[in-house]
Amino acid sequence: MRIELLTHSAATLSKLRHLYLEQLRTASTIPAALAIEEHFLIAALAQARCYAELRELTMARSILTDAVMVRNLGRLGV
């Protein structure tokens, strides 16, 4: 049951993370972008935690690396 819950949660968080990423790309104001970025990062951290609990550490690391890259690109204004 635990594995199914973690797997389902990771999939849901992936969808949310991609939704927030799209919203982040189209944000028109700095306050909106910061709020969306916060939700994106929370979803990424939660998804990485699910994969870490499932002992899929490579996937967890990949999610965190991608999230940091997105955050850094946003800070650079790219």
C-alpha positions as semicolon CSV with decimal commas, in nm:
position;residue;x (nm);y (nm);z (nm)
1;M;0,000;0,000;0,000
2;R;0,283;0,239;0,088
3;I;0,458;0,186;-0,245
4;E;0,137;0,248;-0,439
5;L;0,070;0,567;-0,245
6;L;0,421;0,699;-0,303
7;T;0,410;0,607;-0,672
8;H;0,073;0,775;-0,722
9;S;0,186;1,083;-0,531
10;A;0,504;1,110;-0,739
11;A;0,299;1,097;-1,060
12;T;0,056;1,362;-0,936
13;L;0,341;1,586;-0,824
14;S;0,505;1,547;-1,164
15;K;0,190;1,678;-1,333
16;L;0,177;1,970;-1,092
17;R;0,545;2,047;-1,141
18;H;0,499;2,063;-1,518
19;L;0,188;2,278;-1,479
20;Y;0,375;2,522;-1,254
21;L;0,668;2,529;-1,497
22;E;0,435;2,632;-1,781
23;Q;0,277;2,897;-1,561
24;L;0,623;3,019;-1,460
25;R;0,722;3,062;-1,823
26;T;0,419;3,283;-1,888
27;A;0,416;3,481;-1,561
28;S;0,381;3,850;-1,636
29;T;0,477;4,001;-1,301
30;I;0,756;3,937;-1,053
31;P;0,522;3,866;-0,759
32;A;0,330;3,613;-0,967
33;A;0,652;3,449;-1,086
34;L;0,781;3,423;-0,728
35;A;0,458;3,263;-0,606
36;I;0,455;3,013;-0,893
37;E;0,824;2,939;-0,843
38;E;0,756;2,859;-0,478
39;H;0,484;2,610;-0,572
40;F;0,707;2,459;-0,842
41;L;0,991;2,405;-0,595
42;I;0,762;2,259;-0,327
43;A;0,621;2,013;-0,582
44;A;0,974;1,921;-0,693
45;L;1,092;1,867;-0,335
46;A;0,788;1,655;-0,253
47;Q;0,828;1,448;-0,569
48;A;1,198;1,394;-0,498
49;R;1,107;1,283;-0,146
50;C;0,862;1,027;-0,285
51;Y;1,131;0,882;-0,509
52;A;1,384;0,884;-0,226
53;E;1,139;0,691;-0,008
54;L;1,102;0,444;-0,295
55;R;1,484;0,412;-0,300
56;E;1,497;0,555;-0,651
57;L;1,774;0,797;-0,563
58;T;1,884;0,864;-0,920
59;M;1,536;0,987;-1,008
60;A;1,517;1,197;-0,692
61;R;1,852;1,358;-0,772
62;S;1,746;1,425;-1,131
63;I;1,430;1,603;-1,017
64;L;1,625;1,820;-0,776
65;T;1,890;1,900;-1,037
66;D;1,621;2,003;-1,286
67;A;1,447;2,219;-1,026
68;V;1,771;2,399;-0,940
69;M;1,844;2,457;-1,309
70;V;1,497;2,604;-1,365
71;R;1,535;2,825;-1,059
72;N;1,878;2,946;-1,168
73;L;1,759;3,020;-1,522
74;G;1,476;3,224;-1,375
75;R;1,720;3,420;-1,166
76;L;1,927;3,493;-1,478
77;G;1,617;3,612;-1,661
78;V;1,642;3,342;-1,929
